[in-house]
Amino acid sequence: MASSSRTGEARSVPRRILITGGARAGKSRFARALAEQGTYRQRFYVATAVVCDPEMREKIARHRKERDRRWKTIEEPLRLPERLPLTRFSSPAVFLIDCLPTFLTNHLLQKTTPSGILRRVDRLLQSCRRPGLTAIWVTNEVGLGVVPDHPMGRRFRDLLGEANQRAAAAADEVYLLVAGLPVRIK
């Protein structure tokens, strides 16, 4: 983690980090390790998932178990751009948002238009520009494989690709996780 020679400066400058990679590449683990190595007064885990089946219930339980008591969990599947600016925190703080693809999926299932979803992503990215806040966004890299055979799959891939580009452009640092190994690409 980068530090400043002036403590007040380090606490006031917002920092944004994007973690991307394939499924089961270790993105969440790496993001959590980044957050835990920092000297933050508060750590927030922002969960976008909702329990929709036994597999998701198990995944959510596993993620909860991996976090210690220093973490405060915020469960917010749809209203992140509205909720994050209202969340009070002691500076410096870190918000780990896990994950952008689920946030997009939640909105697709609510029949939000692609342009509406991208506007919400832009608002989310903007809401993370608060002094004293480090935001770590976890996402998936879905454009490296086979073209989905279903129109909804292609729509999701294209939408997430655009959202990832916007998040990467807004980020100060971007990491690609491959087989559990992080590669800094920005």
C-alpha positions as CSV (number, residue, x, y, z in Angstrom):
1,M,0.0,0.0,0.0
2,A,1.3,3.4,-0.9
3,S,1.8,5.8,1.9
4,S,2.3,9.5,2.2
5,S,5.0,11.3,4.2
6,R,2.2,13.4,5.6
7,T,-0.4,11.4,7.6
8,G,-3.2,13.9,7.0
9,E,-2.6,13.8,3.2
10,A,-2.7,10.0,3.2
11,R,-6.0,10.0,5.0
12,S,-7.6,12.6,2.7
13,V,-6.7,11.4,-0.8
14,P,-9.3,8.9,-2.1
15,R,-7.8,5.7,-3.6
16,R,-9.6,3.4,-6.1
17,I,-8.4,-0.1,-6.9
18,L,-10.0,-2.5,-9.4
19,I,-9.3,-6.3,-9.1
20,T,-10.3,-8.4,-12.1
21,G,-9.7,-11.9,-13.4
22,G,-11.5,-15.2,-14.1
23,A,-13.8,-17.2,-11.9
24,R,-12.0,-18.7,-8.9
25,A,-8.8,-16.8,-9.6
26,G,-8.5,-15.5,-6.0
27,K,-9.8,-12.0,-6.6
28,S,-11.8,-11.7,-3.3
29,R,-8.9,-13.1,-1.3
30,F,-6.4,-10.7,-2.9
31,A,-8.8,-7.7,-2.4
32,R,-9.3,-8.6,1.3
33,A,-5.5,-9.0,1.8
34,L,-5.0,-5.5,0.2
35,A,-7.6,-4.1,2.6
36,E,-6.2,-5.8,5.6
37,Q,-2.6,-4.7,5.1
38,G,-3.6,-1.0,5.2
39,T,-3.9,1.0,8.4
40,Y,-7.6,1.8,8.1
41,R,-9.7,2.8,11.1
42,Q,-12.7,1.0,9.5
43,R,-13.1,-1.8,7.0
44,F,-16.4,-2.3,5.1
45,Y,-17.3,-5.3,3.1
46,V,-20.0,-4.3,0.6
47,A,-21.8,-7.4,-0.5
48,T,-23.9,-7.3,-3.7
49,A,-25.1,-10.9,-3.7
50,V,-28.5,-12.2,-2.6
51,V,-29.2,-15.7,-1.5
52,C,-30.9,-17.3,-4.5
53,D,-29.9,-21.0,-4.1
54,P,-28.0,-23.3,-1.7
55,E,-24.7,-22.8,-3.7
56,M,-24.9,-19.0,-3.2
57,R,-25.8,-19.4,0.4
58,E,-22.7,-21.5,0.9
59,K,-20.5,-19.0,-1.0
60,I,-21.8,-16.1,1.1
61,A,-21.2,-18.1,4.4
62,R,-17.7,-18.9,3.3
63,H,-16.9,-15.2,2.5
64,R,-18.3,-14.2,5.9
65,K,-16.2,-16.8,7.7
66,E,-13.0,-15.5,6.0
67,R,-13.5,-12.0,7.4
68,D,-12.6,-11.2,11.0
69,R,-14.5,-8.9,13.4
70,R,-12.7,-5.8,12.1
71,W,-15.0,-5.9,9.1
72,K,-18.4,-4.3,9.0
73,T,-20.7,-5.8,6.3
74,I,-23.1,-3.8,4.2
75,E,-25.5,-5.9,2.1
76,E,-26.7,-3.8,-0.9
77,P,-27.7,-5.6,-4.1
78,L,-29.1,-2.6,-6.0
79,R,-28.7,0.8,-4.3
80,L,-25.0,1.1,-4.0
81,P,-24.6,4.6,-5.5
82,E,-27.2,5.9,-3.1
83,R,-26.1,4.0,0.0
84,L,-22.3,4.5,-0.1
85,P,-22.4,8.3,0.1
86,L,-24.7,8.1,3.2
87,T,-22.4,5.6,5.0
88,R,-20.5,7.4,7.7
89,F,-16.9,6.3,8.3
90,S,-13.8,7.3,10.2
91,S,-11.0,8.3,7.9
92,P,-9.1,6.5,6.7
93,A,-11.5,3.7,5.7
94,V,-11.7,1.0,3.1
95,F,-14.7,-0.2,1.2
96,L,-14.3,-3.6,-0.5
97,I,-17.2,-3.9,-3.1
98,D,-17.7,-7.5,-4.0
99,C,-18.7,-7.6,-6.8
100,L,-19.6,-5.5,-9.9
101,P,-20.9,-8.4,-12.0
102,T,-23.4,-9.3,-9.4
103,F,-24.5,-5.7,-9.1
104,L,-25.0,-5.6,-12.9
105,T,-26.9,-9.0,-12.8
106,N,-29.2,-7.7,-10.0
107,H,-30.1,-4.8,-12.2
108,L,-30.6,-6.9,-15.3
109,L,-33.0,-9.1,-13.4
110,Q,-34.9,-5.9,-12.4
111,K,-35.2,-5.1,-16.1
112,T,-33.0,-2.0,-15.8
113,T,-31.9,-0.9,-19.3
114,P,-28.2,-1.2,-20.2
115,S,-27.8,2.5,-20.4
116,G,-29.5,2.8,-17.0
117,I,-27.1,0.2,-15.5
118,L,-24.1,2.0,-16.9
119,R,-25.3,5.3,-15.4
120,R,-25.6,3.5,-12.0
121,V,-22.0,2.2,-12.4
122,D,-20.8,5.7,-13.2
123,R,-22.6,7.0,-10.0
124,L,-21.1,4.2,-8.0
125,L,-17.6,5.0,-9.2
126,Q,-18.2,8.7,-8.5
127,S,-19.5,7.9,-5.0
128,C,-16.1,6.3,-4.2
129,R,-14.2,9.6,-4.6
130,R,-14.7,10.7,-1.0
131,P,-11.7,12.0,1.0
132,G,-10.2,9.4,3.3
133,L,-11.8,6.5,1.4
134,T,-10.1,3.6,-0.4
135,A,-12.5,1.7,-2.6
136,I,-11.6,-1.8,-3.9
137,W,-13.9,-3.1,-6.6
138,V,-13.9,-6.8,-7.5
139,T,-15.1,-7.8,-11.0
140,N,-14.8,-10.6,-13.5
141,E,-13.1,-10.7,-16.8
142,V,-15.7,-12.4,-19.0
143,G,-14.5,-11.4,-22.5
144,L,-11.5,-13.8,-22.7
145,G,-13.5,-17.0,-23.4
146,V,-16.1,-18.4,-25.7
147,V,-18.8,-16.1,-27.1
148,P,-21.9,-16.9,-25.1
149,D,-24.5,-18.8,-27.2
150,H,-27.5,-17.1,-25.6
151,P,-28.4,-13.4,-26.3
152,M,-28.7,-12.6,-22.5
153,G,-25.2,-14.0,-22.0
154,R,-23.8,-11.8,-24.8
155,R,-25.7,-8.8,-23.4
156,F,-24.2,-9.4,-20.0
157,R,-20.7,-9.9,-21.4
158,D,-20.9,-6.7,-23.4
159,L,-22.4,-4.7,-20.5
160,L,-19.8,-6.0,-18.0
161,G,-17.0,-5.3,-20.5
162,E,-18.1,-1.6,-20.7
163,A,-18.5,-1.4,-16.9
164,N,-15.0,-2.8,-16.4
165,Q,-13.5,-0.3,-18.8
166,R,-15.2,2.5,-16.9
167,A,-14.0,1.2,-13.6
168,A,-10.4,0.7,-14.9
169,A,-10.4,4.2,-16.2
170,A,-11.5,5.6,-12.8
171,A,-9.1,3.4,-10.8
172,D,-5.7,4.4,-9.6
173,E,-4.6,0.8,-9.6
174,V,-5.8,-2.2,-11.6
175,Y,-4.8,-5.9,-10.9
176,L,-5.4,-8.9,-13.0
177,L,-5.6,-12.2,-11.1
178,V,-4.5,-15.3,-12.9
179,A,-4.4,-18.6,-11.0
180,G,-4.2,-16.8,-7.7
181,L,-1.3,-14.6,-8.8
182,P,-1.8,-10.8,-9.1
183,V,-0.4,-8.8,-12.0
184,R,-0.5,-5.1,-11.7
185,I,-1.6,-3.6,-15.0
186,K,-2.2,0.0,-14.0
